[in-house]
Amino acid sequence: MLKYFRFAKGRVEQLPEMHAEHLTEHPEAVHWIDLEDPTVKEATVLEDPFHFHPLAIEDCLSDVHHPKVDDYESYIFVIVHGIRFEGVTGQFITRELDIFLGSNFLVTHHRGPIRAVDLVVDQCGKNLVASMPKGVDFLLHQILDVMFDDYFPNLDGIEDKIQLVQVEVFENPTRETLDRIFRLKNDVMRLRRICAPQREIVNRLARGEFRVITPKAAVYFRDIYDNLYRIVDASFAYQDMVQGTLDAYLSSINNRLNETMKRLTVIGAMLAPLTVITGIYGMNFDHLPELHWRYGYFGVLAAMGLVSGALVWWFRKKRWI
């Protein structure tokens, strides 16, 4: 789906199609083309009329999976990721957003809906967006600002999931608990892999390193950088929490194993003297003492009971049980 918005003559208008003459019809106009799951025909706007670099188009149409920014002098190509944490299913989902930013145009490409883009699209459709008249760099700031603000409720969802797993570890750790810990660990690693590079990308945008970012807009990107700094710090904290939860799980399992081994050892120690007694009286010798004693059977049982009782008393005195 292709959505084309143009700011000209003091208002934002949405056009049904995008043609090359639209770029020159109003020289002072600002253009935004959003491509969500575009068809092959719609994706051709990347080649004509914009004539983007083939490598940038290739990265745009394929999943790169890592944030990046490339400077092509007259425009920049940026890849960032939005996140969503499904609290019900526990799935951690990332959504790639490809961006071409020029002096008077912004082209965004993504597979599937992205809340930040949908919000700005809705505002443009109602002619309510305040950033587009200021320039496409301000429009990009608005999209990224909403995208990274959406990180925080999703981070809260990850933290809640970690805390639930921690409670489970201390109350009743199971094999499923370990699986959940490893899934959380993988999610936190993915979060770090996308947030740390994105922080550096926004830092470059805030420094005014690129000609298509005006100094006035660069100041606003610093606020996004501050948010990303907090997000990266949170990802490190979550990594420590997950690692601590894993260590607590392993410690709990080891303690349970030690308790089990201690009980089995006590049982084995109690059975050992009984085995010796029954082994002695089970030998086939004609002149075995007490062999023909009338109460020998009951005497041996009593001796076995006394030995067992003495062992239990000794183990309790040593606090082994």
N, C-alpha and C positions, 0 to 999 in steps of 0.2 A: 504494500500500500504506500503510495506517494502522497505526501501532504506538502503543499507549497504555500508559504506565506511571504508576502511582500509588504514592506513599509514604504509608502510613498505618499506625498501630499498630505502628511500629517495623520495618516490612519493606516492601520494594519488590515490588509485584505487577503483572503484566501482564494487562490486560483485553482481551478479544477485540474489543470495540466501545466507542465513546465516546458517552455520552449526557449531556444537560444535568444530569440529577439526580446524576451522578457528581461534579460540582463542589461540590454542597451536601451530599452524603451524609456527608462527613467534613470539617468546616470547617477543620481543621488540616492537611489532606492537601496534598501537593505533587504536581502533575500535569505530565507531559511527553507531548506528542503529536508524533510524528514522521511526516511525510507525505513519502513517497518515491514520485514519479510517481503521485500520487493520482488516483483516478477522480473524476468530477464529483460523485458522491454523497459521497465522502470529503472532498472539498474544501469541502463546505458547512459543515463545522465552523468554518470561518473566519468565517462569518456567523452561525451559530447552533450552539453557545450563546455564542461569544465576542464576537460583534458588533464585529469589528474595523472600522476606518475603510475605506470603499470604496477610497480611494486607496492605502492600504497593501495591501489585497487585490489590487488591480490590479497593483501593483509585484511582489507575491509571485507571482502567476500568470503574469507576463510576464518576459522576460529584460531586466533593467535594465542589466547589464554594468558598473555602477560601484558601489563600496561606498558605503554611506550609513547614517545613523542618524536616525530621526525620533522625537520625544518626543510621545506622546499622553497624558501625565500618568499615567493608570492603567497604562499599558504603554508599551514602546518597540518600535520596529520597526527591525531591523538587517539589512543585507545585507553579507555578506563572501564571499570567494572562496577556495577551496582550489585548489592547483595540482598538476599531475603532469607530469613530463617523461619521455616514452618514449624511453629510450636507444637502443632498437633502430630504431624508426621515425623518431626525431628530432622527434616532435610535442610541442608544448607545449600542454597542455590545462588549462583553468580550469573549475572547477565552482562554481556559485553556491549559497550557502546563505542562505535567508531565515529570519529569527528574530523571533518575537514573545515578549517577556519581560514578564510581569506579576509581581505580588507573590507568587503561589503557583502560577503555571503557566509552562510553556515550550512553545512551538509552533515546530517546525522544519519547513521545507519545502525540498525540493531535487529536482532531476531527475537520476536516476542515483545510484549509490552514492557515498558519501563515507566514507573510511576512518575519520575521527575519529568520525563519528556511529555507524557500524557497531560500532566498538569499545565505545563507551559503551552502545549498545543491547544488545550481548552481555553486558556487565557487569550491566546492569539485569535482563536476563532470568535471570541466575544469582544475583540479589540480592547482587552483590558490590560495586556502586558505593558509594563512601563519600561522594560529594559531594551526592547527592540529599537525604539526611536533613538536610544543613546548609541547604538552600534551593535554589531554582531558579537563583539568581545564581551559586552555586558549581557547579551543574550546567553552566551556560553557560560558566563559566570552564574546566571540564574539557574540554568539546568544543573550544573555541577553542584551548586550550593544546595539545591533540593535533594540531589542524589546522595550527597555525603551526609546531609542531615538525617536521611532515612537510615543511615547506618546505626544510629544510636538506639532506636527501639529494637532493632534486630540484634544488636550487641547485648541488650538487656535479656532478650530471649535466650541467647547462648549462655549467659551467666546463670540464668534460672535453671537451664538444663544441667549445667555443671553442678549447681547446688543440689539438685534432686539426685543426681548420681552420687554425690558425696554422702548424702543421707543414706542412700541404699548401700553404699560401701560399709558404713558403720553399723547398719542394722542387719542386713541380710545379703551379703555379697554372693552373687551367683555367676555362672558362666556368661549369662546375658549381660550382666553388669560390666564385665570386661569388654564385651563387644561394644557396648555403648561408650565406654571410656575411649576405646580406639577410634570410634567414629568421631567423637568430639575432638580428639587429638588431631585427626585428619582435617576436620573443619577449621580448627584454629590455625593449623599450618597453612591452609589455603587462604585464610583471612590475612595472615602476615605476608604471604607471597604477593598478594594484590595490593595491600594497603601501603607497604613500605615504598614500592616504586611509584605509586600514585602520589604519595607525599612529595617525592622529589620532582615529579612532573608539575604539580601545582606550584611548587617552590620556583621552578624555572619560569612558569607563567607569571608569578608574582614579581619576579625580578625584572620584568620587562626585557627578557632575553630575545623575544621574537618581535618583529616589526608589526605584525598584525594585532598585537596586544598594545593598546595605547597606555600611556602612564596613568591616566585616570582609572582605567579598568584594572590595571595591575594591582593597585592598592586594595581593591576588593577581593582579589584572589588570595591575599594574605590571610583574610578571615577563614577561607576554606582551608588554607594550610594549617592554621591553628587547630581546626576541627580534626584534620587528618592526623596531626601530631598526637592529639588525644586518642584517636582511634588506634593508632599504631601502639601507643603505650598500653591501651586496653588489651590489644592482641598479645603483647608480651605478658601481661598479668594473667590472661586466660591460659596461656601456655604453662605458666608456673602452677596455676590452679589445677589444670588437667594432669600435669606431671605429679603434683602432690597427691591428687586423687588416685593415680595409678600406683604410686608408692604405698599409699594407705591400703589399697586393695591387696597388693602383693603381701604386705605385712600382715593383714588380716587373714589371708589364706594360709600364710606360713604359721601363724599362731594356731589356727584351727588344725593344721597338719601336725604341729607339735603336740597339741592336746590329744589328738587321736593316737599319735605314736606313743605318748606317755601312758595312755590307758591300755593300749595293746601291750606295752612293755610290762605294766603291772600285772595284767592277766597272764602273760607268759611267765613272769617271775613266780606267780602263785601256782601255776600249773607245773612248773619245773620240779619242785620237791615231791609233789604228788605223783608225778611220772616216775621219779626215782623209787618211791615207795612201792608203787604198783609193779614197777619193773623188777624189783628185788623179789617180791613175793610171787611173781609170775615165773621165776626160774624153776626148772624141773630138777631139783635136787631132792634125794630121798631123806636126808638128814637136815632139812631146813628148820631152824628154830620156830616154834609156834605153829608149825605146819599142821599138827594134829591137835592143837589146842581147841577146846570146845568154843571158846569165845574169841578165837583169833580174827575172824572176819570183822566182828564188831570192834575189836581192839584196833585193827588197822584203820578202819573208818574213823574212829575217834582220834587216832594219831594224825590222820590226814586233816581232820577238822581243826585240831589244835595247831598244826603247822600253818594252815591257812589263816586262822585267826591271829597267830603271832605275826605273820607277814603283814596282814592288814594293819595291825597295831603299829608295827615298825614303820610302815610307809606313811601312816598318818603322823607319827611322831616326827618324821623327817620332812613332813609337808610335801610329800611327793604325790599325794592324792588328796 
